[in-house]
Amino acid sequence: MNNSQLARLASTVGLSVDWTDAHGKPQTVGDAALRKLLAALGYAAETEAEIGASLERATMERDQAMAGPLITLVAGHPCPLGDRFHRFARCEITTEQGEHIETQLDHKACLVQSLPYGYHQLRIADQQLTLAVTPASCQSVDSLTGETEARIWGLSAQLYSLRREHDGGVGDTLALQQLAARAASYGADALAISPVHAMFSAMPDQYSPYSPSSRSLFNALHSAPAQILGEDAVERAVLACNLSEQLALLESAPMVDWPGVNDARLRLLRRLYDNLLAEQPLPLQDFRRFCLEGGSALHQHACFEALHAHMQQEFGSSDWRQWPEPFRDPASATVQRFASEHEDQVGFHLFCQWLMARCLEQTQNASKAAGMRVGLITDLAVGADPRGSMAWSRQGELLSSVTVGAPPDILNTHGQNWGVAAFSPRGLQAHGYTAFIEMLQANLAYAGGVRIDHVMGLQRLWVIPEGGSPAEGAYLNYPFADLMRLLALESWRNHALIIGEDLGTVPGGLREALAENRLLGMRVLLFEQDEQGEFILPDQWPSDALATTTTHDLPTINGWMQGNDISWRHRLAQRTDTEAREDLQHRTCERNALSKALKIAGQCTADITSPENQLEACIGFLGCSPAPLVMLPLEDAMGSEEQPNLPGPPGAHPNWRRRWAEPAAHMLEIPGVQRRLRRLALSRQASHTKAVTGPELHTAPAAQE
């Protein structure tokens, strides 16, 4: 068989046959794995004849996609259109702002008309195109705060873990608002949260926020109805549903009981919806306006939720790809008839989205009013469950037969399969990036920023045939320039900060491209070591990346110091006795290296073996870095030893379930927490002063004894 033709087919489809791993070693995807992956993408490649036919089709599809209905261009730059139109072709432009412009292409078939940022409509001959005119880069911390060399800080929190009185067993937007107000009083400018993406109301056992049904809609379980409908309305609904005892039991539990919360919260929301229709004219008007303005993504998600519950109850099928054929197409007459016949249930799910949207909006407004200059930073998961509403409603823009993961790297030596669906690069281009833009706008609508999980996915994603192992995957390439420009446009339209989680196997040049586009990367204290195992001192950290102590997938500082993550992996049989002993020995070396760095940086003059001194020193260490934004996870602010999530096979570790014992309104008032936050605030001020005045005029704050 002609292997060069197989490689050519892979390249045309967008797959990289050759790549470099996290250790800098060149790797090549084997032919067998390549054929299996191509077949999953819809291109048969077992014989030369199949490869030839697939190559012809892939070439045609690539060319059609590249001539898609949306063109991105940086404002002030000419837009070359010679591959589509003749020189001097007449054109009409209707700007997003409503201005009508008549012009023509120049002698090079370029559009040179000066246009403002936005999505504008371009008509040439009989073709209608969208021009996305973008800034050269995203908003920066400086532009958002109005400062030069800004050095701000914030907290990051797992939303479900927050607690308040009468929360019904899960963290909600009112607890978040209370936490934001207290954090702002210490000088915090941002509060990052775990994903609030829509889940499956009919599948409450699936609760990882990184495996959502849709990344463009919200998880209504986190709404606090009293914020919008009033406490009296909620109290009456609780009594009418006889939920008081069940809610109190859920609230008293140390962990989130997701199925129990789902059952109680949906019953409460259903009663609130019925009461809204009957009794509350003003909120009802806003709800109806929200539905009218919501677009197809909103209505199709609500229809999916009703249909998904119906199919699961009637046929036991939770995967839309196994439903009867007419129900697989959201635009079919059968689906439209179902939506009409179940209008009440569809309306209920529209209500849930309205309520959560309004709760997030109020919480962001309250955060800004409390003094935060950024406010909420949402979290954008790398993909969505292929069985979910996003994959169902945007089939042309998602790949349903491959899942996203990662090859073996420094973090995960066996690779990962995250089980979520990826965007189709060709599908995005062919559909004018509709699903991508919807997703960005939804996640920025009620926030001051967004963290993009696995930001490398803007350039390439490791895709795996569904049901396959990570070793059977390959990198699929994406239209990076277009995606970056759209990010910049939405950053400016929403006055929002864009953060990219760039941990793991990072392709060469990506971090430089992120910096050029003012998209903040991420640096994690536990990973910032040189080749000799020495920790990098804070003044050598980059000024174009967020700094943080840890992430939701890593141990907390106290947990790391004590080897708590190693104990968990050993307990769950993820590591053998020998491996666990070796891990602990290596951790001892790392701990000594960190203690050395903390002393050199002047962050710990007291007993370095004291866990409290070590934690505070780490916080001051980060704060003194030139990072424009330092995010302190709530777990480290509270001095916890437990991490939110332990990656790996399902086991006894309570991933995404732990709750704080302390209420959100008061947890930052604990003396130790106050001390840590003040240490961070002072070190940030010192970093800013040093950046503005120069190191020779600056004296760092002394480490606290």
C-alpha positions in Angstrom: 0.0 0.0 0.0 1.2 3.5 -0.8 1.9 5.0 2.7 2.6 8.4 1.2 -1.0 8.5 0.0 -2.2 7.6 3.5 -0.1 10.4 4.9 -1.5 12.8 2.3 -5.0 11.9 3.2 -4.3 12.4 6.9 -2.8 15.9 6.1 -5.7 16.9 3.9 -8.2 15.9 6.7 -6.1 18.0 9.1 -4.2 15.3 11.1 -0.6 15.5 12.0 1.3 12.3 11.3 4.5 13.5 13.0 4.5 15.3 16.3 6.8 16.1 19.3 6.0 14.7 22.7 6.2 16.5 26.1 9.8 15.3 26.5 10.9 16.8 23.1 11.1 13.5 21.3 9.7 13.2 17.8 6.8 10.7 17.4 5.0 9.3 14.4 1.4 8.0 14.3 1.4 4.4 13.1 -0.5 3.4 9.9 -2.9 1.1 11.8 -3.9 3.9 14.2 -4.1 6.4 11.4 -6.6 4.2 9.4 -8.7 3.6 12.5 -8.8 7.3 13.2 -9.6 8.3 9.6 -12.4 5.8 9.6 -13.8 7.4 12.7 -13.7 10.7 11.0 -15.6 9.3 8.0 -12.8 8.5 5.6 -12.3 4.9 4.7 -8.6 4.1 4.3 -8.1 0.3 4.3 -7.3 0.0 0.6 -5.6 2.2 -2.1 -9.0 2.6 -3.8 -10.6 3.8 -0.5 -7.7 6.1 0.2 -8.0 7.6 -3.3 -11.8 8.2 -3.0 -11.4 9.6 0.5 -8.6 11.9 -0.6 -10.8 13.3 -3.4 -13.7 13.9 -1.1 -11.5 15.4 1.7 -9.9 17.8 -0.7 -13.3 19.0 -2.0 -14.6 19.4 1.6 -11.5 21.3 2.6 -11.8 23.7 -0.3 -15.5 24.2 0.4 -14.9 24.9 4.1 -12.2 27.4 3.4 -14.7 29.3 1.3 -17.1 29.4 4.2 -19.5 32.3 5.0 -17.3 34.1 7.6 -14.1 35.9 7.1 -11.9 37.3 9.9 -9.7 40.3 9.5 -7.8 42.5 11.9 -9.1 46.1 11.8 -7.0 48.4 9.6 -5.6 45.5 7.5 -6.7 44.8 3.9 -8.9 41.8 3.3 -7.7 39.7 0.4 -10.6 38.2 -1.6 -8.9 37.3 -4.8 -9.7 33.6 -4.3 -13.4 34.4 -4.3 -14.0 37.5 -6.5 -12.6 39.5 -9.3 -10.7 42.8 -9.0 -12.8 45.9 -8.7 -15.9 43.9 -7.8 -18.7 46.2 -6.4 -19.7 45.4 -2.9 -22.2 46.5 -0.2 -21.4 46.5 3.5 -23.9 46.7 6.3 -22.1 47.2 9.6 -23.2 45.8 12.9 -23.9 49.4 13.9 -26.4 49.8 11.1 -24.3 51.9 8.6 -24.7 51.1 4.9 -21.5 51.4 2.8 -21.1 50.9 -1.0 -17.5 50.4 -2.2 -15.4 48.1 -4.4 -12.4 45.8 -4.2 -9.0 47.2 -5.2 -6.7 46.2 -8.0 -5.5 43.2 -6.0 -9.1 42.1 -5.2 -8.7 43.3 -1.6 -11.3 45.0 0.5 -9.6 48.1 2.0 -12.6 49.8 3.6 -11.9 50.9 7.1 -14.5 49.2 9.4 -15.1 49.2 13.2 -14.9 46.1 15.3 -17.9 43.8 14.9 -19.7 41.4 12.7 -20.6 43.1 9.4 -22.5 41.8 6.4 -20.7 41.9 3.0 -22.6 41.4 -0.3 -20.7 40.9 -3.5 -22.7 39.8 -6.6 -25.0 37.1 -5.3 -22.9 36.1 -2.3 -23.5 37.1 1.3 -20.6 36.9 3.7 -20.0 37.9 7.3 -16.9 40.0 8.1 -15.6 39.6 11.6 -13.4 42.7 12.0 -11.3 42.3 15.1 -8.8 44.1 17.3 -5.2 42.9 17.0 -5.3 41.4 20.5 -7.5 40.6 23.5 -8.0 43.0 26.4 -5.2 43.0 28.9 -5.2 43.3 32.6 -3.8 46.9 32.1 -6.6 47.9 29.7 -9.3 46.4 31.9 -8.0 48.1 35.1 -6.8 51.3 33.6 -3.4 50.8 35.3 0.1 50.5 33.9 1.9 47.4 35.0 -1.1 46.3 37.0 -0.6 43.5 39.5 -4.0 42.2 40.6 -5.2 39.1 42.4 -8.2 37.0 42.9 -9.6 33.8 44.3 -10.7 30.7 42.4 -13.6 28.6 43.7 -15.4 25.4 43.0 -18.9 26.8 42.8 -20.6 23.6 44.0 -18.5 23.6 47.1 -19.7 26.9 48.5 -22.2 26.9 51.3 -24.9 29.2 52.7 -28.0 28.8 54.7 -30.9 27.3 52.8 -28.8 26.4 49.7 -30.4 23.0 49.3 -27.1 21.1 49.3 -25.1 22.7 46.5 -23.2 25.9 46.0 -25.2 28.6 44.2 -24.9 32.1 42.8 -26.0 33.7 46.0 -23.2 32.0 48.0 -20.9 33.1 45.2 -22.1 36.7 45.5 -21.4 36.6 49.2 -17.9 35.2 48.7 -17.2 37.9 46.0 -18.2 40.7 48.4 -15.9 39.4 51.1 -13.0 38.8 48.7 -13.4 42.3 47.3 -13.1 43.8 50.8 -9.6 42.4 50.9 -8.7 43.8 47.6 -9.5 40.9 45.2 -10.3 42.0 41.7 -11.4 38.6 40.3 -13.2 35.4 41.3 -12.8 32.5 39.0 -15.3 29.7 39.2 -15.7 26.1 38.0 -17.7 25.6 34.8 -21.4 26.4 34.9 -22.1 24.6 31.7 -25.5 22.8 31.2 -25.6 19.2 32.4 -28.2 16.5 31.8 -31.2 16.9 34.1 -32.2 13.3 33.3 -28.7 12.0 34.1 -27.9 13.3 37.6 -25.1 10.8 38.2 -23.0 12.6 35.5 -21.9 15.7 37.4 -18.3 16.4 36.3 -18.5 20.1 35.2 -15.9 19.2 32.5 -18.3 16.7 30.8 -21.3 18.9 30.1 -24.3 18.5 27.8 -23.6 22.0 26.3 -20.9 24.6 26.7 -23.2 27.3 25.5 -25.9 27.0 28.2 -26.0 26.9 32.0 -26.4 24.5 34.8 -29.6 25.7 36.6 -28.8 23.6 39.7 -26.4 26.5 40.7 -29.1 29.2 40.4 -30.4 30.9 43.6 -34.0 31.6 42.7 -34.4 34.1 45.6 -32.0 36.5 43.9 -34.5 37.0 41.1 -37.9 35.9 42.3 -37.6 36.9 46.0 -37.3 34.9 49.2 -41.1 34.8 49.8 -41.7 33.1 46.4 -39.1 30.5 47.1 -40.4 29.8 50.7 -43.9 29.4 49.4 -42.7 27.0 46.7 -40.7 24.9 49.2 -43.8 24.5 51.4 -46.0 23.7 48.5 -43.7 20.9 47.3 -43.1 19.7 50.9 -39.4 20.0 50.4 -38.2 21.5 53.7 -37.0 18.3 55.2 -35.3 17.0 52.1 -33.6 20.3 51.4 -32.4 20.5 55.1 -30.9 17.0 54.9 -29.1 17.7 51.6 -27.8 21.0 53.1 -26.4 19.3 56.2 -24.3 16.7 54.2 -20.5 17.2 54.0 -20.6 16.2 50.3 -22.9 17.2 47.4 -25.5 14.5 46.8 -25.9 15.3 43.1 -28.9 13.0 42.4 -30.6 14.2 45.5 -29.9 17.8 44.7 -31.1 17.3 41.2 -34.4 15.8 42.3 -35.2 18.4 44.9 -34.0 21.4 42.9 -35.9 20.4 39.8 -39.1 20.0 41.8 -38.6 23.4 43.3 -37.8 25.0 40.0 -40.9 23.4 38.4 -43.1 24.9 41.1 -41.5 28.3 40.7 -42.1 28.2 37.0 -45.8 27.4 37.4 -46.1 30.2 39.9 -44.3 32.6 37.6 -46.8 31.9 34.8 -49.7 32.5 37.2 -48.6 35.1 39.6 -45.5 37.3 38.7 -46.1 39.5 35.7 -42.9 41.6 35.8 -40.4 38.6 35.9 -42.6 36.9 33.3 -42.2 39.8 30.9 -38.4 39.5 31.3 -38.5 35.7 30.8 -40.5 36.0 27.6 -38.1 38.7 26.3 -35.2 36.4 27.1 -36.9 33.6 25.1 -37.5 35.8 22.1 -33.9 37.0 22.1 -32.3 33.6 23.0 -31.7 32.2 19.5 -31.7 28.7 18.2 -29.1 27.4 20.7 -31.3 28.2 23.7 -34.5 26.7 22.2 -32.8 23.6 20.9 -31.2 22.9 24.3 -34.6 23.3 26.0 -36.2 20.9 23.5 -33.3 18.5 23.9 -33.7 18.4 27.7 -37.4 17.5 27.3 -36.7 15.0 24.6 -33.8 13.4 26.4 -35.9 12.8 29.5 -38.7 11.4 27.3 -36.4 9.1 25.4 -34.8 7.9 28.6 -38.0 7.2 30.3 -39.8 5.6 27.3 -36.9 3.7 25.7 -34.0 3.8 28.2 -31.8 5.6 25.7 -29.6 8.4 26.9 -27.7 8.8 23.7 -29.4 10.8 20.9 -27.3 8.9 18.3 -29.3 5.8 19.2 -32.8 7.5 19.0 -35.2 6.7 16.2 -33.9 8.5 13.1 -36.4 11.4 12.9 -35.5 12.5 16.5 -31.8 12.8 15.7 -32.3 15.9 13.6 -33.3 19.0 15.6 -34.8 20.6 12.6 -37.0 17.6 11.6 -40.8 17.9 11.6 -40.9 15.1 14.2 -38.8 17.1 16.6 -40.8 20.2 16.0 -44.0 18.3 16.6 -42.6 16.9 19.9 -41.7 20.4 21.0 -45.2 21.6 20.3 -46.8 18.7 22.0 -44.5 19.2 25.1 -44.5 22.9 25.1 -44.9 23.1 28.8 -41.9 20.9 29.5 -39.8 22.8 26.9 -40.9 26.1 28.5 -39.8 24.8 31.9 -36.2 24.3 30.6 -36.3 27.7 29.0 -37.2 29.1 32.5 -34.3 27.3 34.1 -31.9 28.9 31.6 -33.4 32.3 32.1 -33.1 32.0 35.9 -29.5 31.0 35.9 -28.6 33.7 33.4 -30.2 36.4 35.5 -28.6 35.0 38.7 -25.1 35.1 37.0 -25.8 38.6 35.8 -26.8 39.8 39.2 -23.8 38.2 40.8 -21.4 39.8 38.3 -23.0 43.2 38.8 -22.7 42.8 42.6 -19.0 41.7 42.3 -18.2 44.9 40.3 -20.2 47.0 42.7 -18.2 45.6 45.6 -15.0 46.9 44.0 -13.8 44.1 41.7 -12.4 45.4 38.5 -12.8 42.0 36.7 -15.3 40.1 38.7 -16.3 36.6 37.7 -14.0 34.5 35.5 -15.9 31.6 34.0 -14.3 28.3 33.0 -14.7 26.9 29.5 -14.4 23.1 29.3 -12.4 21.6 26.5 -15.4 19.7 25.1 -18.9 18.5 25.6 -20.4 15.1 26.0 -21.1 13.6 22.5 -24.5 12.5 23.8 -25.5 16.0 24.8 -27.5 18.9 23.5 -24.6 20.7 21.9 -23.5 17.7 19.8 -27.2 17.1 18.9 -28.0 20.7 17.9 -24.7 21.5 16.2 -24.0 18.2 14.4 -22.3 19.9 11.5 -19.8 21.6 13.7 -18.9 18.8 16.1 -17.2 15.4 15.6 -19.4 12.7 17.1 -17.3 9.6 16.5 -14.0 10.8 18.1 -13.3 12.0 21.6 -10.7 14.4 23.0 -7.8 13.5 25.2 -4.1 13.9 25.5 -1.0 11.8 24.6 1.3 10.6 27.4 2.9 13.6 29.0 4.6 14.8 32.1 1.2 15.0 34.0 -0.2 11.7 32.8 2.2 9.1 31.7 -0.4 6.8 30.1 -2.2 9.6 28.2 -5.9 10.6 28.7 -9.2 10.1 27.1 -11.6 12.7 28.4 -14.6 11.3 26.6 -15.8 14.7 25.2 -16.6 15.7 21.7 -14.4 18.1 19.7 -15.3 20.8 17.2 -14.9 19.9 13.6 -12.4 22.3 12.0 -14.0 22.0 8.6 -17.5 22.2 10.2 -16.6 25.4 12.0 -15.4 27.0 8.8 -18.3 25.8 6.7 -20.9 27.1 9.2 -19.2 30.5 9.8 -18.0 29.5 13.3 -21.5 29.7 14.6 -21.1 27.2 17.5 -17.8 28.6 18.6 -19.1 32.2 18.7 -22.2 31.2 20.5 -20.1 29.4 23.1 -17.8 32.4 23.6 -20.7 34.8 23.9 -22.5 32.6 26.4 -19.5 32.3 28.7 -18.7 36.0 28.6 -22.2 37.3 28.8 -22.2 37.6 32.6 -18.5 37.6 33.4 -15.3 39.7 33.3 -13.2 36.9 31.9 -13.0 33.3 30.8 -10.4 30.6 31.4 -10.1 28.3 28.4 -9.3 24.8 29.5 -6.6 23.2 27.4 -6.1 26.3 25.3 -3.8 24.2 23.0 -7.2 23.1 21.5 -7.3 26.4 19.6 -4.4 25.1 17.5 -4.7 21.3 17.8 -6.5 18.6 19.8 -5.5 15.0 20.4 -8.5 13.1 19.0 -9.2 9.4 19.7 -11.6 7.0 17.9 -14.6 6.6 20.3 -13.9 3.7 22.6 -10.2 3.7 21.7 -7.1 4.3 23.9 -5.1 7.5 23.9 -2.3 5.7 22.1 -4.6 5.3 19.1 -5.0 9.1 18.7 -3.4 11.8 16.7 -3.4 15.6 16.6 -6.2 17.3 14.6 -5.3 20.8 13.5 -7.6 23.9 13.8 -7.9 27.3 12.1 -5.9 28.9 14.8 -5.7 32.4 13.3 -9.5 32.7 12.9 -10.2 31.4 16.4 -7.7 33.8 18.0 -9.2 36.8 16.1 -12.7 35.8 17.2 -11.5 35.5 20.8 -10.0 39.0 20.5 -13.3 40.4 19.2 -15.4 38.9 21.9 -12.8 40.0 24.5 -13.3 43.6 23.5 -17.1 43.3 22.9 -17.5 42.0 26.4 -14.7 44.0 28.1 -13.3 40.7 29.3 -10.0 39.0 30.1 -9.1 35.8 28.2 -6.9 33.2 30.0 -5.6 30.0 28.4 -4.6 26.9 30.4 -1.4 25.9 28.6 -0.2 23.0 30.7 0.9 19.6 29.4 2.2 19.1 25.9 2.4 22.6 24.5 3.3 22.9 20.8 6.3 25.1 19.9 5.4 28.8 19.4 2.0 28.6 21.0 2.9 30.5 24.2 4.5 33.2 22.1 1.4 33.5 20.0 -0.8 33.7 23.1 1.4 36.5 24.5 1.3 38.4 21.2 -2.5 38.2 21.3 -2.5 39.2 25.0 -4.1 35.9 26.0 -2.8 35.1 29.5 -1.1 31.7 29.8 -0.9 29.9 33.2 2.0 29.1 35.4 1.6 26.8 38.4 4.0 27.0 41.3 4.4 23.2 41.6 5.5 22.9 38.0 7.9 25.9 37.8 11.1 24.0 38.1 14.2 24.1 35.9 15.9 21.0 34.4 17.9 20.6 37.6 14.8 20.4 39.8 15.3 23.9 41.2 12.3 26.1 41.6 12.3 29.2 39.5 12.4 32.4 41.6 9.4 34.7 41.3 11.2 37.6 39.5 12.0 35.1 36.7 8.4 34.2 36.1 6.8 35.5 32.9 4.8 38.7 32.8 2.4 37.4 30.2 0.8 34.5 32.3 -1.4 34.1 35.3 0.3 32.7 38.3 -1.4 30.2 40.7 -0.4 27.8 43.5 -2.3 24.8 42.0 -5.3 23.7 39.9 -8.4 21.6 40.6 -6.6 18.5 39.3 -3.5 18.9 41.5 -2.8 18.7 45.2 -3.2 21.8 47.3 0.0 23.2 48.8 -0.6 21.6 52.2 -1.7 18.3 50.4 1.5 18.4 48.3 3.7 19.1 51.2 2.3 16.1 53.0 2.1 13.8 50.0 -1.7 13.5 50.3 -2.1 13.0 46.6 0.4 10.2 46.6 -1.4 8.5 49.5 -4.7 8.7 47.6 -3.2 7.2 44.4 -1.7 4.4 46.4 -5.0 3.8 48.3 -6.9 3.6 44.9 -4.3 1.2 43.5 -3.2 3.7 40.9 0.3 3.3 42.2 2.1 0.2 43.5 3.8 0.1 46.9 7.2 0.6 45.2 6.0 3.4 43.0 4.4 5.2 46.0 7.7 4.9 48.0 9.6 6.4 45.0 7.0 9.1 44.6 7.4 10.1 48.3 11.2 10.1 48.0 10.9 12.4 44.9 8.4 14.6 46.7 10.9 15.0 49.6 13.5 16.3 47.1 10.9 18.7 45.6 9.8 19.9 49.0 13.5 20.7 49.9 14.0 22.5 46.6 10.9 24.6 47.2 11.9 25.5 50.8 15.3 26.6 49.4 13.6 28.8 46.8 11.3 30.3 49.4 14.3 31.3 51.6 16.2 32.8 48.7 13.2 34.8 47.7 13.0 36.2 51.3 9.5 34.7 51.8 10.2 32.6 54.8 12.4 33.8 57.7 10.7 31.7 60.4 10.5 27.9 60.8 10.4 26.6 57.2 9.1 23.2 58.4 5.9 24.8 59.7 3.0 24.0 57.3 1.4 27.4 58.0 4.7 29.2 57.3 5.3 27.2 54.1 1.8 27.9 52.8 2.0 31.7 53.5 5.5 31.8 52.0 4.2 30.1 48.8 1.5 32.7 48.6 3.9 35.6 49.1 6.3 33.9 46.5 3.6 34.0 43.9 2.5 37.5 44.8 5.9 39.0 44.2 6.1 37.6 40.7 5.5 39.9 37.7 2.4 38.0 36.7 -0.4 40.6 36.0 -2.9 38.3 37.7 -2.4 35.9 40.6 -5.2 33.5 41.4 -5.3 31.8 44.8 -7.5 28.7 44.9 -9.9 28.7 47.8 -8.4 25.4 48.9 -5.1 27.1 49.5 -6.6 30.2 51.0 -8.4 27.9 53.5 -5.3 25.7 54.1 -7.0 22.6 53.0 -5.2 19.3 52.4 -7.8 17.9 49.9 -8.0 18.7 46.2 -11.3 18.9 44.2 -10.5 16.3 41.6 -8.1 13.4 41.4 -7.7 12.5 37.7 -7.7 8.8 36.8 -10.1 5.9 36.7 -13.3 6.3 38.7 -12.7 5.4 42.3 -13.4 6.3 45.9 -12.0 9.8 45.7 -15.0 12.2 46.0 -14.4 14.2 42.8 -16.5 17.3 42.4 -18.4 16.6 45.6 -16.5 18.2 48.6 -18.2 21.1 50.3 -16.9 23.7 52.7 -18.1 23.5 56.3 -17.9 27.3 56.6 -20.5 29.5 54.9 -19.3 31.6 52.0 -20.2 34.8 53.7 -17.8 34.1 56.6 -15.1 31.7 55.4 -12.6 34.5 54.6 -13.0 35.9 58.2 -11.1 33.0 59.7 -7.8 34.5 61.2 -5.5 32.2 59.2 -7.4 33.0 55.9 -7.3 36.7 56.6 -3.5 36.5 57.2 -2.9 34.7 53.9 -5.1 37.1 51.9 -3.3 40.1 53.4 0.1 38.5 52.6 -1.0 38.1 49.0 -2.4 41.7 48.8 0.8 43.2 50.2 3.0 41.1 47.9 0.9 42.2 44.9 1.3 45.8 45.9 5.1 45.3 46.2 5.2 43.7 42.8 3.4 46.7 41.3 5.6 49.2 43.0 8.7 47.4 41.8 7.4 47.3 38.2 6.6 51.0 38.2 9.5 52.5 40.1 12.2 49.9 39.3 14.0 47.4 41.6 16.6 49.8 42.9 13.9 52.0 44.4 11.8 49.2 45.8 12.1 47.3 49.1 10.2 44.0 49.3 7.9 43.5 52.3 9.5 41.4 54.9 8.3 37.9 55.4 6.0 37.6 58.4 7.4 35.7 61.4 
